Each structure stands twice: as structure tokens, then as C-alpha cells.
Amino acid sequence: MRMYDIIMKKRNGGELSKEEIEFFIEGYTKGEIPDYQVSALMMAIYFRKMTEEETLALTMAMADSGDRLDLSGIRGIKVDKHSTGGVGDKTSLALAPMVAACGIPVAKMSGRGLGHTGGTIDKLESFPGFTTALTTQRFIENVNRVGIAIMGQTADLAPADKKLYALRDVTATVDNLSLIASSIMSKKLAAGADAIVLDVKTGSGAFMKQEADAKALAEEMVKIGKNAGRRTTAVISDMDQPLGFAVGNALEVREAIETLEGHGPADFLELCLTLGSQMLIAGGKAENTQEAEAALRTVIADGSALKKLAEFVEAQGGDNNVVYHPELLPRAAIVLPVPAPESGYLSRIVCDEVGICSLILGGGRETKESEIDLSVGLVLRKKVGDYVEAGEPLAMIHANDEEKAAQARERYLKACAIAGEAPERTAFIKGIVR
């Protein structure tokens, strides 16, 4: 078998066999096939597309390119959740304790953020002492004892995906449904869950800007999961403005805690209830969404979800006192309002620009080596559709540098539009693909 023949076959519109896909993934992972040949194949795939069978074969080959996490030692049905990413997306921080409090084990591998905000691990490090450097044995023990454990992604989990993504990123071949879906799902399958719930974002702050593209990606990933023997559901949610009010690591942790205390933002709670309901159904803890949502609301109301977060933080070395006293979280020295330039209805927030504001303040990473300032970020005071008086704050900037604060304030103002009439309200949850 030759890589040249595989490239030509796909270039000419042919369908690659499982064996041909496994050959190129194995050879590329081992360094036996050069970047320039894989680049040529990626471009051929970009233009010629992949069939459902090819996409599954690519996903499975990438999942098998390294270690697979064996979660058989964890009692119960393991349900994983994945988000395609957005601005202010702190969902796992509240969702995992809610679901665990309902009896579904949450065994999750997460990464650090690269871009405008930190990843789940960065946010969790707002708790002093918290660590995700767990052995597999301790990871499994924690899930069985506490109900939740989150560990950092290892280099041995789907290493082919890491190499392929880096190559696609510099060869303009990222934007292909099969390649995007296989990249996400290979890691999810390698992580060992029995069922997978996906949060596919759409809007100005999402990877998929158009709702139709988000739906297509959701359908592609659900098909992969089904064909791989995993119960898979995708929720399509809005990311045309930040999720909740808080953007920034410690600020998002505080908002997640507030949600578990029963007074979080409406859109964030809606997302947690929607995703959580699908996780409870997949895990066999509820027959339908009404029953599942009632169970999730109960664990918030009786305090057991907040208690579960505290148990989880303590089990991974963190100071769980902070869960009950969020004022102890890292705090910025400067809090600066962003005053509205005129009265009217907030008609638009360019969501990815808000993410860049957080990056300017130090809340994200421009390179892998960048250090995150956990205390900085923004807290929105107005969301799309809200009325604002001239001079009233649109948001509050949390900063540790006056110059950066001024830059973020100016950028945030440019990201907002104020109109004389209220914009039409759109559904936050755009659909569910099963």
C-alpha cells in the first residue's frame, strides 16, 4: 500500500477503504508518512468530502492511535459531555455536580484553554490547591467515591488527532465537517464513556457561525457515535452573545457557584438543564426530559449539587471552603464600567469580540506558554434585548492593568450596538439531534 495511491484515489473522488485510512493514520502517527503527503490528502478530502463509512473509519483509527481510557472500573453508565466552545462557557463547572448529584458518574478529561478564555482546568485552578494531575487509578477511585473526577488530557489520547489538527490549521483544511467531527469524536471515544452528550454552539462566538452548519456538524457527530456503538445526543445552543454574564476564569467559577445556589443566569441554567436532562436519560436515571429536569432542579434546591462541587474540589486537592465563600476567589484590582453611549435597546453583541476583550485583559492564552490571570475578565450588565439608559453600564471590566482595561472597554463598546427598537428574541436552544 502506498500513500501516493491513497492521495490519488481521494483526489479523483474515490472512497477510501478502512484499511487505507488505518494505513495513513498509523504511518503518520509513527512519523513514517511525511507532512507534505498528508497535507495533500487533507486538501483532497476537503474538496472531495468523505462518506459516512470513511468518516467513521477515520474517527476509529484516530481513537485507536494511542491509549484508550478503560473506565470499566467505574460503577454505572458513564456519560461524557463535550462543548464545541464559546465565550463564557463554564458549563462543566455547574453541570457535572448537578448530574453527579443525580447519580450519574462523571469521569471527564479536559484541557487548558488556547485563545480568548481558559479551559475547564484553568477555571478549576481558581480553587487554591486544585489539581488535575491524577493517576488513572485515583481518577477512577474519585469517580466511584465522589461521583466526579476531571483529569488533564494525556499526550497518548488520540495522538493522531493532535498531529492532524496542527497540520490542518496551517494548510486551510480545518473547515470540513468530516475532519471536524472525527477530531472531536476520536477523543471522546478514546476517553471511554458509554454515552456522549454534545453541546454544539452556533453564532458569532462559535466555531460554527451559521445554525445550518452547526446542525450539520451535530448530525455528523451523532452518526459517528451511533456507528461506534455509543448513545450520542447533540444539543444546538446559541452563542451569538456570551453565555451567562461572566467571562473570565474566576468570574465564571463564581457564576457557576451562584447557579448551583439557585440564582444563576437564565440562559446558563437553561443550558445546564437541557444538557443535564439528556445525560440523565442516557444514563438511565430518567425516562424523559420532564422527569430529568425535575431531578436536576431538586438537587439545586436542596443544596446537594453545591455540596457535590465542594466534595469534588476537596477530592482533587482544592480548598472547598471557597465553594461556600466565593468571595475568596481571585479578584482583580480594577473594576471599570463600560458606559452606554446612548439610550436604547442593546441589539447586538459581537460575541467573539467579547472573548478578545478577555484575552487583552490576560484571561486567555495567545500561545501555549502564556500565563493566565485567573482574576480578570468581564461581567455583562446588559444582554441583547435589554433596555439601557445613556451612561448606564453595559458591562464591568475586571482588570489588573489600567491600560489593558481601557483597551478592553473601547473594544467592548465597538462590539455592542444600540437601537431604538427591541430586537426579535430568538430561541436559546436551537434544537436537539438524537
C-alpha positions as CSV (number, residue, x, y, z in Angstrom):
1,M,0.0,0.0,0.0
2,R,1.4,3.4,-1.0
3,M,0.4,6.9,0.3
4,Y,0.7,8.2,-3.3
5,D,-2.1,5.9,-4.4
6,I,-4.3,6.8,-1.5
7,I,-3.9,10.6,-2.3
8,M,-4.7,10.0,-6.0
9,K,-7.7,7.9,-5.2
10,K,-9.3,10.6,-3.0
11,R,-8.2,13.3,-5.4
12,N,-10.2,11.5,-8.1
13,G,-13.3,11.3,-5.9
14,G,-12.9,7.6,-4.8
15,E,-13.9,6.2,-1.4
16,L,-11.0,5.2,0.8
17,S,-11.3,1.8,2.5
18,K,-11.0,1.2,6.2
19,E,-7.6,-0.4,5.6
20,E,-6.3,2.6,3.6
21,I,-7.4,5.1,6.3
22,E,-5.8,2.9,9.0
23,F,-2.6,2.7,7.0
24,F,-2.2,6.5,6.6
25,I,-3.2,7.3,10.3
26,E,-0.8,4.7,11.6
27,G,2.1,5.8,9.3
28,Y,1.6,9.4,10.0
29,T,1.4,8.9,13.8
30,K,4.7,7.0,13.7
31,G,6.3,9.6,11.6
32,E,6.7,7.3,8.6
33,I,4.5,9.4,6.3
34,P,5.6,13.0,5.7
35,D,3.6,16.1,6.4
36,Y,3.5,17.1,2.7
37,Q,1.7,13.9,1.7
38,V,-0.8,14.1,4.5
39,S,-1.3,17.8,3.6
40,A,-2.2,16.7,0.0
41,L,-4.6,14.1,1.3
42,M,-6.3,16.6,3.7
43,M,-6.8,19.0,0.7
44,A,-8.2,16.2,-1.4
45,I,-10.6,15.3,1.5
46,Y,-11.5,19.0,1.9
47,F,-12.7,19.2,-1.7
48,R,-14.0,15.6,-2.3
49,K,-15.6,15.1,1.1
50,M,-15.9,11.8,3.0
51,T,-18.7,9.3,3.1
52,E,-20.3,8.2,6.4
53,E,-18.2,5.0,6.3
54,E,-15.0,6.9,5.7
55,T,-15.7,9.3,8.5
56,L,-16.3,6.5,11.0
57,A,-13.1,4.7,9.9
58,L,-11.1,7.9,10.3
59,T,-12.5,8.5,13.7
60,M,-11.9,5.0,14.9
61,A,-8.3,5.0,13.5
62,M,-7.5,8.2,15.3
63,A,-9.2,6.9,18.6
64,D,-7.0,3.8,18.3
65,S,-3.8,5.7,17.5
66,G,-2.9,5.9,21.2
67,D,-4.2,4.8,24.6
68,R,-7.9,4.3,25.3
69,L,-9.1,5.1,28.8
70,D,-10.6,2.0,30.4
71,L,-13.5,3.1,32.6
72,S,-14.9,-0.4,33.3
73,G,-13.8,0.0,37.0
74,I,-16.4,2.8,37.4
75,R,-19.8,1.7,38.6
76,G,-22.8,2.8,36.5
77,I,-23.3,4.2,33.0
78,K,-20.6,6.8,32.2
79,V,-21.9,9.8,30.3
80,D,-19.5,12.3,28.8
81,K,-20.3,15.9,27.8
82,H,-18.4,18.0,25.2
83,S,-18.8,21.6,24.1
84,T,-17.5,22.9,20.8
85,G,-16.5,26.0,22.8
86,G,-17.7,29.6,23.2
87,V,-17.4,32.8,25.3
88,G,-18.3,32.4,28.9
89,D,-18.8,28.7,28.6
90,K,-18.4,27.5,32.2
91,T,-21.0,24.7,31.7
92,S,-19.0,21.8,33.1
93,L,-18.4,23.6,36.4
94,A,-22.2,23.5,37.3
95,L,-23.4,20.7,35.1
96,A,-21.0,18.0,36.4
97,P,-22.1,18.4,40.1
98,M,-25.8,18.6,39.1
99,V,-25.5,15.3,37.1
100,A,-23.4,13.6,39.7
101,A,-25.8,14.6,42.5
102,C,-28.5,12.7,40.5
103,G,-26.4,9.6,40.5
104,I,-24.7,9.7,37.1
105,P,-20.9,9.2,37.4
106,V,-18.9,12.0,35.7
107,A,-15.4,10.9,34.5
108,K,-14.1,13.7,32.3
109,M,-10.9,14.5,30.6
110,S,-10.4,18.3,30.0
111,G,-7.8,20.6,28.5
112,R,-6.4,24.0,29.1
113,G,-7.7,26.9,27.0
114,L,-5.8,28.3,24.0
115,G,-7.5,31.5,22.8
116,H,-9.8,34.0,24.4
117,T,-10.6,32.2,27.6
118,G,-9.2,29.5,29.8
119,G,-10.3,25.9,29.6
120,T,-12.2,23.9,32.3
121,I,-8.9,23.1,34.0
122,D,-7.8,26.7,34.1
123,K,-11.1,27.7,35.7
124,L,-10.9,25.0,38.3
125,E,-7.4,26.2,39.3
126,S,-9.2,29.3,40.7
127,F,-9.6,27.0,43.7
128,P,-6.3,27.1,45.6
129,G,-4.5,23.7,45.5
130,F,-6.8,22.1,42.9
131,T,-5.0,19.7,40.6
132,T,-6.0,17.5,37.6
133,A,-2.7,15.6,37.7
134,L,-4.3,12.3,38.7
135,T,-3.2,8.8,38.0
136,T,-5.8,6.7,36.2
137,Q,-6.3,4.6,39.4
138,R,-7.0,7.7,41.5
139,F,-9.2,9.1,38.8
140,I,-11.4,6.0,38.8
141,E,-11.4,5.9,42.7
142,N,-12.6,9.5,42.9
143,V,-15.4,8.9,40.5
144,N,-16.6,5.9,42.5
145,R,-16.2,7.7,45.8
146,V,-17.3,11.3,45.0
147,G,-19.2,10.9,41.7
148,I,-16.9,13.3,39.7
149,A,-13.3,13.4,38.6
150,I,-11.6,15.6,36.0
151,M,-8.1,14.9,34.8
152,G,-5.9,16.5,32.2
153,Q,-5.8,15.1,28.7
154,T,-2.7,12.9,28.2
155,A,-0.5,13.1,25.1
156,D,-1.3,9.4,24.5
157,L,-5.0,10.1,23.9
158,A,-5.7,10.1,20.2
159,P,-2.2,11.4,19.3
160,A,-3.1,11.2,15.5
161,D,-5.7,13.9,16.0
162,K,-3.2,16.3,17.6
163,K,-0.8,15.9,14.7
164,L,-3.6,16.1,12.1
165,Y,-5.2,19.2,13.6
166,A,-1.8,21.0,13.8
167,L,-1.3,20.3,10.1
168,R,-4.9,21.2,9.1
169,D,-4.5,24.5,11.0
170,V,-1.7,25.6,8.7
171,T,-3.0,24.2,5.4
172,A,-6.5,25.8,5.4
173,T,-8.2,22.4,5.8
174,V,-9.8,22.8,9.2
175,D,-13.3,23.7,7.8
176,N,-14.5,20.3,6.7
177,L,-17.4,18.5,8.5
178,S,-15.9,15.0,8.4
179,L,-12.5,16.3,9.7
180,I,-14.0,18.4,12.4
181,A,-16.4,15.7,13.6
182,S,-13.8,12.9,13.6
183,S,-11.4,15.2,15.5
184,I,-13.9,15.7,18.3
185,M,-15.3,12.2,18.4
186,S,-12.0,10.4,18.3
187,K,-11.0,12.0,21.6
188,K,-14.5,11.3,23.1
189,L,-14.4,7.6,22.1
190,A,-10.8,7.2,23.4
191,A,-11.9,8.7,26.7
192,G,-14.0,5.7,27.4
193,A,-17.6,6.9,28.1
194,D,-20.6,4.8,27.5
195,A,-22.7,7.7,26.2
196,I,-21.9,11.1,24.9
197,V,-23.8,14.4,25.0
198,L,-22.6,17.2,22.8
199,D,-23.1,20.9,23.1
200,V,-22.8,22.4,19.6
201,K,-22.6,26.2,19.6
202,T,-23.7,28.4,16.8
203,G,-23.4,32.2,16.4
204,S,-20.8,34.9,16.3
205,G,-18.9,33.5,19.3
206,A,-18.9,29.9,18.0
207,F,-16.8,27.9,15.5
208,M,-19.9,27.3,13.5
209,K,-21.3,30.8,12.8
210,Q,-24.4,29.6,10.9
211,E,-27.1,27.5,12.5
212,A,-27.4,25.2,9.5
213,D,-23.6,24.4,9.7
214,A,-23.9,23.7,13.5
215,K,-26.8,21.3,12.8
216,A,-24.9,19.5,10.1
217,L,-21.9,19.1,12.4
218,A,-24.2,17.8,15.2
219,E,-25.8,15.3,12.8
220,E,-22.3,14.1,11.6
221,M,-21.1,13.6,15.2
222,V,-24.3,11.8,16.3
223,K,-23.9,9.4,13.3
224,I,-20.3,8.7,14.3
225,G,-21.3,8.0,17.9
226,K,-24.2,5.7,16.8
227,N,-22.0,3.8,14.3
228,A,-19.3,3.4,17.0
229,G,-21.9,1.9,19.4
230,R,-22.2,4.9,21.7
231,R,-25.5,6.5,22.6
232,T,-24.9,10.1,21.4
233,T,-27.1,13.2,21.5
234,A,-26.3,16.8,20.4
235,V,-27.8,20.0,21.7
236,I,-27.5,23.0,19.4
237,S,-27.3,26.2,21.6
238,D,-26.9,29.9,20.9
239,M,-23.5,31.7,21.1
240,D,-24.4,35.0,19.5
241,Q,-23.7,36.6,22.9
242,P,-21.7,35.3,25.9
243,L,-23.2,32.5,27.9
244,G,-24.5,33.9,31.2
245,F,-23.0,37.2,32.4
246,A,-19.4,36.3,33.4
247,V,-16.4,36.0,31.0
248,G,-13.1,35.1,32.7
249,N,-11.9,32.2,34.8
250,A,-12.6,33.1,38.5
251,L,-15.6,35.2,37.4
252,E,-17.1,32.2,35.6
253,V,-16.5,29.9,38.6
254,R,-18.4,32.4,40.8
255,E,-21.3,32.4,38.3
256,A,-21.3,28.6,38.3
257,I,-21.5,28.6,42.1
258,E,-24.3,31.1,42.0
259,T,-26.2,28.8,39.6
260,L,-25.8,25.9,42.0
261,E,-27.1,28.1,44.8
262,G,-30.2,28.7,42.7
263,H,-29.7,32.2,41.4
264,G,-27.7,31.9,38.2
265,P,-28.4,33.5,34.8
266,A,-31.5,32.2,33.0
267,D,-29.7,31.1,29.7
268,F,-26.9,29.3,31.6
269,L,-29.4,27.4,33.8
270,E,-31.5,26.5,30.7
271,L,-28.4,25.0,29.0
272,C,-27.4,23.1,32.2
273,L,-30.9,21.7,32.5
274,T,-31.1,20.8,28.8
275,L,-27.7,19.0,28.7
276,G,-28.2,17.5,32.1
277,S,-31.6,16.1,31.1
278,Q,-30.0,14.4,28.1
279,M,-27.2,13.0,30.3
280,L,-29.7,11.6,32.9
281,I,-31.8,10.0,30.1
282,A,-28.6,8.4,28.5
283,G,-27.5,7.2,31.9
284,G,-30.9,5.5,32.7
285,K,-31.8,7.9,35.5
286,A,-34.8,9.4,33.8
287,E,-37.4,8.3,31.3
288,N,-38.0,11.7,29.7
289,T,-36.9,15.4,29.8
290,Q,-39.6,16.4,32.3
291,E,-38.6,13.8,34.8
292,A,-34.9,14.6,34.3
293,E,-35.3,18.3,34.6
294,A,-37.3,17.9,37.8
295,A,-34.5,15.8,39.3
296,L,-31.9,18.4,38.3
297,R,-33.9,21.3,39.8
298,T,-34.3,19.3,43.0
299,V,-30.5,18.8,43.5
300,I,-30.1,22.6,43.1
301,A,-32.9,23.4,45.5
302,D,-31.8,21.0,48.3
303,G,-28.1,22.0,48.1
304,S,-26.8,18.6,47.1
305,A,-25.4,19.8,43.8
306,L,-23.4,22.6,45.5
307,K,-22.2,20.0,48.1
308,K,-21.1,17.7,45.3
309,L,-19.0,20.5,43.8
310,A,-17.4,21.0,47.3
311,E,-16.7,17.3,47.6
312,F,-15.2,17.2,44.1
313,V,-12.9,20.2,44.7
314,E,-11.7,18.7,48.0
315,A,-11.1,15.3,46.4
316,Q,-8.7,16.9,43.9
317,G,-6.7,18.9,46.5
318,G,-8.6,22.2,46.3
319,D,-9.9,24.4,49.1
320,N,-13.6,23.5,49.2
321,N,-14.2,26.4,51.6
322,V,-14.2,28.6,48.5
323,V,-17.3,26.9,47.2
324,Y,-19.2,28.3,50.2
325,H,-17.3,31.6,50.2
326,P,-16.8,32.6,46.6
327,E,-15.6,36.0,47.7
328,L,-12.3,34.1,48.4
329,L,-11.8,33.5,44.6
330,P,-9.0,35.6,42.9
331,R,-10.2,39.2,42.5
332,A,-8.9,41.9,40.1
333,A,-7.7,45.2,41.5
334,I,-9.5,47.4,38.9
335,V,-13.3,47.3,38.2
336,L,-14.2,49.6,35.4
337,P,-17.7,50.3,34.0
338,V,-18.4,50.3,30.2
339,P,-21.0,53.2,30.0
340,A,-23.6,53.1,27.2
341,P,-23.1,55.9,24.8
342,E,-26.8,56.4,24.2
343,S,-30.2,55.2,25.4
344,G,-32.0,52.3,23.6
345,Y,-32.1,48.6,23.3
346,L,-29.0,46.5,23.1
347,S,-29.5,45.0,19.7
348,R,-26.2,43.1,19.2
349,I,-23.1,41.9,21.0
350,V,-20.4,40.6,18.7
351,C,-19.6,37.6,20.9
352,D,-16.1,36.7,19.7
353,E,-15.0,40.3,20.3
354,V,-16.0,39.9,24.0
355,G,-13.7,36.9,24.1
356,I,-10.9,39.1,22.6
357,C,-11.6,41.7,25.4
358,S,-10.9,38.9,27.9
359,L,-7.7,37.9,26.1
360,I,-6.5,41.5,26.2
361,L,-7.0,41.6,29.9
362,G,-5.0,38.4,30.4
363,G,-7.9,35.9,30.8
364,G,-6.8,33.7,27.9
365,R,-3.7,32.4,26.1
366,E,-2.2,33.8,22.9
367,T,0.4,30.9,22.9
368,K,0.6,27.7,24.9
369,E,3.3,29.3,27.0
370,S,1.2,32.3,28.1
371,E,0.2,32.5,31.7
372,I,-3.4,33.2,32.5
373,D,-4.6,35.8,35.0
374,L,-7.4,34.0,36.7
375,S,-8.9,37.2,38.3
376,V,-9.6,39.2,35.1
377,G,-12.5,39.3,32.7
378,L,-15.9,41.0,32.2
379,V,-19.3,40.8,33.8
380,L,-22.1,41.8,31.5
381,R,-24.8,44.1,33.0
382,K,-27.0,44.1,29.8
383,K,-27.7,41.4,27.3
384,V,-29.3,41.5,23.9
385,G,-32.9,42.8,24.1
386,D,-32.3,44.8,27.4
387,Y,-33.0,48.5,27.6
388,V,-30.2,50.7,28.7
389,E,-30.0,54.4,29.6
390,A,-27.1,56.5,28.4
391,G,-24.3,56.3,30.8
392,E,-25.6,53.1,32.4
393,P,-23.0,50.3,32.5
394,L,-23.2,47.7,29.6
395,A,-20.6,45.6,31.4
396,M,-17.9,45.8,34.1
397,I,-14.3,45.3,33.2
398,H,-12.2,43.4,35.8
399,A,-8.5,44.1,35.3
400,N,-5.1,44.4,36.9
401,D,-3.7,46.9,34.4
402,E,-5.2,50.3,33.6
403,E,-4.1,50.4,30.0
404,K,-5.4,46.9,29.3
405,A,-8.7,47.9,31.0
406,A,-9.0,50.9,28.7
407,Q,-8.3,48.9,25.6
408,A,-10.9,46.3,26.6
409,R,-13.5,48.9,27.4
410,E,-13.0,50.6,24.0
411,R,-13.2,47.2,22.2
412,Y,-16.3,46.2,24.1
413,L,-18.1,49.4,23.1
414,K,-17.4,48.7,19.5
415,A,-18.8,45.1,19.9
416,C,-22.2,46.5,21.0
417,A,-25.0,48.1,19.0
418,I,-27.9,50.1,20.5
419,A,-31.1,50.5,18.6
420,G,-34.4,52.4,19.1
421,E,-36.5,49.2,19.0
422,A,-36.1,45.9,20.8
423,P,-34.6,43.1,18.6
424,E,-36.6,40.0,18.0
425,R,-36.0,37.3,20.6
426,T,-34.7,34.0,19.3
427,A,-34.7,30.6,20.9
428,F,-31.6,29.9,23.0
429,I,-31.8,26.1,22.4
430,K,-31.9,25.7,18.6
431,G,-32.6,22.0,18.5
432,I,-31.6,18.5,19.7
433,V,-30.2,15.8,17.4
434,R,-30.6,12.3,18.6
